[in-house]
Amino acid sequence: MRPVVTVGLRPGALDAAERLGRPVVAVVEKAPGPKAAARLADAVVTPFTPEPEPWAAVADALRRHDPAAVVPLPERSVPPVAHLAGHLGLGGLAAEAARRCSDKRAMKRAARAAGIPCADVVEAEDGLSGAEIVERLGLPLVLKSAVGSGSRGTQVVRDAAEVPDTLPPGWMAESFVDGVEMSVESLVVDGETVWTSPTQYLEPAWSSLVPAPLSDADREAVWELAEAARVALGVSVGMTHCEVFLTPSGPVFGELAARPPGGHLMPLIRHAYGADPWEAVFRVALGEPHGMPAEAVQVAAVRLLHPGPGTVTVAEGADAARAMPGVEAVALRVGPGDRVGPREGTGQEVGHVLVTGATAPEAEARLANASARLRVDVGR
C-alpha cells in the first residue's frame, strides 16, 4: 500500500496510520528516536522553513516512496506540506492559503477584507510607537508573535508602561476581545466542510470539553463565522482548528489553523464521537470517506497539569485519579527531583487527566473530582 508522508510526528497520527495499514514516511526537523523510527518506513530530516525553495529537493527524496498523500501535523508543518504537495502533484492546501493560515498578520488581513469580525491589529512593520499602539488599540491589549501556536509567548498587557516602545520584528499587537473563548474543529473536502464539532474552553490553555454545550443559535452563529474564515483563508481540504470568542454582540474570529489541533483535543474528539479523528484526517487526505459521526455519543473533558517552574517535590495521585468514575486516561510524567521549566504555551505540560460523561455537567464534575486527586508541587 502506498505510504503517507507526515510533516512532523505525533503519536496519535502514527497509531491511526498503522490501523489503516498505511506506512508512514516522516519529514522531521530532528531524527526520530529508536521507538518512533521503528514505526516508520523512512524519515527525512530537514529544517521546517515556510520558504518554497528547499522543498523541491525534499520532494525528490520522497518520490521513490510514491506517497499517496502529505499530511501536516504541527503548526510549522503547514507551509512545508503545501510546497511538498505541489511538487509531488498531490492534492492539498495551496501555498498562498498555507501562508495565510500560518502568518497571523496575513490571516487577520484576509479576515478583515472579508468583513469577518476580529480584533484590530498593529503589526511591527507599521512602525507605531508603544504610545501610538495604546492610543489605537486601547487597554488591555494582546502582544503575540505573528507565527507560532499554543499561545507561546502571548501576553495580555493591562498597563501602558508594559507596552514596548517598538514591537519586535515579526510581532503584532491586537485589541483585547472580551468574550468566552472556544474553538471549532472541522473536516474539509473539495472546498466543502463535511464535519464539524465545537470545543468549550473550560479554562483557556488549561481545560477543554467536547462537544461544547452551545445553544442552537450560538452553534449556528459560531459555525457560520468559522466557515466564513475558512473560505476567506482559502482552506479547501484537511482539518481546521478555528478559535472564536463568544461576545454579547456575536462571535468574533480569533485564529484558524489548517492542521489537527493540539491540547489533547484529538483524544477528546475520539472519546466524544466514538471514532478516531486521526483516521479521518488521513482518509480526507487520501480522498476517502472521513467516517466521523455527525453527533457525539458522550462528552469528554481534559485538564492539563503544570505546576510552574522549579524542582518537583511532590508528584502523586495518579492511581487515585484513575480509580475515579469516568476517567479514561491519566498521565503524570514527573517525579520528585525533576526540574520543570516555565510554561510558555499550551503544549507544555507535566501530565493530564481525561474523563467522559453522559452530559457536560457530569463530565465537568468528573474532571474536577479526578483532578483534585492529582498533586504536583515544586520548590523554587
Number of C-alpha atoms within 10 A of each C-alpha: 9 13 20 23 28 24 26 24 19 13 8 15 23 21 14 18 19 15 10 12 12 18 20 24 24 26 27 18 15 12 14 18 8 8 8 15 14 10 14 16 15 17 22 18 15 14 12 19 14 21 12 14 10 16 22 15 11 18 16 12 11 20 11 8 16 13 19 19 24 27 30 26 20 20 21 19 23 27 26 27 28 26 26 27 23 18 17 18 11 16 18 25 24 18 22 16 22 25 21 24 28 25 17 25 22 17 24 25 16 19 23 17 10 14 11 18 16 21 20 16 22 21 20 19 13 12 12 16 15 18 15 14 26 19 11 15 18 15 17 16 23 20 21 20 23 19 16 17 20 16 14 16 13 16 13 16 16 14 11 16 11 10 19 13 13 17 23 13 11 15 18 21 28 22 21 20 19 12 15 17 21 23 27 25 24 23 26 22 20 14 14 14 19 14 17 20 20 23 26 21 19 18 13 12 16 17 22 26 29 30 24 21 16 13 9 9 9 14 16 12 16 26 22 13 20 29 19 17 26 26 18 20 24 19 29 21 23 25 29 24 25 26 20 24 20 18 13 9 7 13 25 24 25 22 21 25 25 31 24 23 21 17 20 18 22 19 22 25 27 17 24 24 22 15 17 21 26 22 22 20 25 25 18 23 24 17 14 12 13 22 15 20 12 11 13 18 16 18 25 35 36 31 25 21 21 20 18 18 15 16 19 20 16 16 19 16 17 20 12 14 24 20 12 16 15 19 22 17 15 22 16 18 12 19 16 14 14 15 15 18 14 12 16 12 15 17 17 18 22 19 17 22 25 29 30 26 22 13 14 20 12 17 25 22 15 23 27 16 15 25 24 12 16 21 14 20 18 19 13 10
